[in-house]
Amino acid sequence: MADSTTTSTPRPPLLRLLVLFTLGTVIVALFFLVSHQLRDVGQVRWYPEVPKCELSAGPCQAELGDGRRLTLDLGVRGRIRALQHMPLEVSLEGVNAERVVVDFVGHDMDMGLHRYPLSADDDGRYRGVGQIPICTEAVMPWRARVIVETADGKLGSGFDFEVEEDAP
């Protein structure tokens, strides 16, 4: 009498391939779900920035409605470069913030999440240090998204700018 535990039927190669493909699809879907949740995109009430402002020339503003205002300063005058440490500063008018963060996102390409939480100073401004990662192009468009958490929800605005890769 043969022992049934020693006899095993090998799985067809196509079945193994389908199992691996399904696992890969689930992992990719989970990555995008977590990425979307971390970026707060759907939970923020977005306001447009004041048109034609250049962050490389100085601070830029956005009106948040009801007399509220947000101002972002990257602390850089002139060319903004990849890997350059930037002293970030956000000023708020008419907004009681619980938390302020600045996200740097690639404008035309997903470059990952680069989030910098800012600390409140005694003068009512929020400060921190941020950095743009290595770019894939000589001149690359980026967006600085300021997200302000309040008791009533999240407010935000985005500011476009370009980053130049240093020549080797």
Salt bridges, closest charged atoms under 4 A:
ASP40 OD2 - ARG115 NH2 3.27
ASP40 OD1 - LYS154 NZ 3.12
GLU49 OE1 - ARG143 NH2 3.54
GLU63 OE2 - ARG69 NE 3.20
ASP73 OD2 - ARG77 NH2 3.06
GLU89 OE2 - ARG125 NE 3.63
GLU89 OE1 - ARG127 NE 3.11
ASP103 OD1 - ARG115 NE 2.68
ASP103 OD2 - ARG145 NH2 3.24
ASP108 OD1 - HIS107 ND1 3.13
ASP110 OD1 - ARG39 NH2 3.11
ASP121 OD2 - ARG127 NH1 2.60
ASP123 OD2 - ARG127 NH2 3.14
GLU149 OE2 - ARG99 NH1 3.05
ASP160 OD1 - HIS107 NE2 3.52
ASP160 OD1 - ARG143 NH1 2.63
GLU164 OE1 - ARG79 NE 2.93
ASP166 OD1 - ARG81 NE 2.77
